[in-house]
Amino acid sequence: MQEREIYLDNPPLGEALGKYFKELEEAGALKPTGAEVVDVREALGRITSEPVFARISSPHYNAAAMDGIAVSAKDTFGASEKNPVRLKEGVNFWPVDTGDPLPPGCDAVIMIEEVHPLEGGEVEIVSPCAPWDNVRSIGEDVAATELIVPENHRLRPQDLSAVIAAGHETVKVRKKPKVAVIPTGSELVDPGTPLKPGDIIESNSAMLAGLVEEWGGKAIVMEKVKDDFKLIMQRVQKAVELADVVLINAGSSAGTEDYTSNCIKALGKLSVHGVAIRPGKPVVLGLIEGKPVIGIPGYPVSAYLAMELFVKPVLYKMQGLPVPGREKIKARLSRRVVSSIGTLEFLRVKVGRLGGEYVASPLSRGAGVIMSVVRADGMVRIPETKEGIEAGEYVEVELLKSQEEIENSVLIIGSHDVSIDILANEIKRFYPEITLSSAHVGSMGGIMALMRGEAHLAGIHLLDPDTGEYNVSYIKKYLPNRRIFLVNLAYRQQGLMVKKGNPKGVKGIEDLMREDITFINRQKGAGTRILLDLKLKELGIDPVQIKGYGKEEYTHLAVAATVAGGGADVGLGIMAAAKAFDLDFIPVAPERYDIAIPEEFYHTDLMQKILEIMRSDEFKKKIESLGGYDTSMTGELIGGD
């Protein structure tokens, strides 16, 4: 998908928000929604539209606070060990259980443990009690006319109990703002539809509707509409009738944003067209019939950010609530990030706690990479006045997860392997409090991350061309002063991935030189790239002879996807990736994939739990089922340094 670069405004974020919300206020579009009456038991999470006062006191009678006997306190005065006082049931004491009303004439309760039974319905006490001892007096919890919850309050479970105890069966709450979501784009197809090239599954509406519901609104997802101006106009007009807010989610076709902005101009007022943010630049802000109408970009990450920045505050204001802020922490950025002057960039990051500080590792920055939001622990804002952030610089991270989750995250950086994803799931299954977060930067990138203190673990498969040994020499060379344990994850098969049936008749590495073959490579520093270069050297092949050698991907699955999609004829990767995309696989070499673990982390309870799972038969069987894996040494210590 390609977002157009034609924008009418493109103001800074603060200016765009200020202008738009001023216009919404003037139009009365942000006034709190009207009220409706709901059963208190169904009001969890709803916002009160008026204060709730107690109709009755709770308790509404004087109640025993303990099991024991109800008495008049004056009848107990003078009681002591030397001078016990005797009381007779039905005359000057009555048995009560917790919550029972006090009998007439009683003003105290003596706990059953302090009562000594005698014969003839009498008891003996050896200490006096004061008036109202162990008694819940009328209104102790809630007094009639007392304020239970104020207006504009989100009702919690404890609030519901208090409201009911105060004599209410129903409560007035704000109507949920209705938000119409209109997916647009001729290329969109429903989930489950057989796909052909150019088709895009309509998935954004699920995210948009989910965010609306999360923020207290009621989502109305309308039928998708093709890139036809008249059809979009008709759908928007209907949406304005149905909802308080309208979201037009653009498709990927060229000109879709213009349909949105022109539609708003034709039916109402266009406030802002384009904002100086990345992702999310093509957002369109307007009003129709005094209602907010927002054009949400088609790229998933842009859509998510536009929802956070523009739709969320609208919905909160409509409910009479302040917009909640996110928890923020300071973290050290693991690598340099280049940005553009004049644009506020929102960088997605993984976050881990290492050596007493937080470390933030940048994720993919593409506006269409929704998994960068799924995997992100937080966002870093790169101001429009900066050209980027240097590695090692401290940044403010707006957390998308709780700080507790971050504290229990284990950050593994390095080479990609599908088994890491399986390991992450198994850890979450057996230890829900632990999260294994991975960032794929290649084996050498993993070693560098350990060297800079930016990862707990590194996944590596680096072949030493001189010794034929994996990983050990690289650890000694780059981490000479640290003790690093190598634990085997698996032995795996690397090979050439080609389309089913091997239409080009590829037999081995030497075929990469052919004029009719296009190759897709892995990035520099990846163990797979190092293996390829070694094989090319052994065969005397100059990389410049290979068409596509300079085109890189960062994971085995991405390479396999490129081959499956026709972007290349051949890629080097693991058998599991070929199997995942139904590709043929031509073995090239077996290799050892290890997890490098610094000594200080190896001995922690967290790491020992991870090792326990790695050594389990269940985990090994799941890896083997992928194809091309040997787990005979999985979880075993290879060596330390």
ZIFENKA-V993455 format. One record per run of one state. SS is the DSSP state (2 for helix, 1 for strand, 0 for the rest). FROM is the first residue (numbers start at 1). TO is the last residue. Records with the same first field share a line. If there is no record, write none. Layout:
SS->FROM-TO  FROM-TO
//
This chain:
0->1-10  12-12  27-34  43-46  49-51  54-57  59-62  65-67  72-72  77-84  90-92  97-100  102-107  115-115  118-121  126-134  137-141  143-146  150-153  155-156  166-169  175-177  185-187  190-199  202-203  215-217  222-224  226-228  243-244  250-255  268-268  274-274  276-276  279-283  289-290  297-299  319-327  334-336  339-343  355-356  363-370  376-377  383-387  390-393  400-402  408-408  415-417  431-434  441-442  452-456  461-462  464-469  471-471  479-483  499-508  514-518  523-526  540-542  546-551  554-555  565-569  581-583  603-604  615-616  625-628  631-636  641-641
1->11-11  35-39  47-48  52-53  58-58  63-64  68-71  85-89  93-96  101-101  108-111  116-117  122-125  135-136  142-142  147-149  154-154  170-174  178-184  188-189  200-201  218-221  225-225  245-249  269-273  275-275  277-278  284-288  291-296  328-333  337-338  344-354  357-362  378-382  388-389  394-399  409-414  435-440  457-460  463-463  470-470  484-498  519-522  552-553  570-574  584-598  629-630  637-640
2->13-26  40-42  73-76  112-114  157-165  204-214  229-242  256-267  300-318  371-375  403-407  418-430  443-451  472-478  509-513  527-539  543-545  556-564  575-580  599-602  605-614  617-624
//
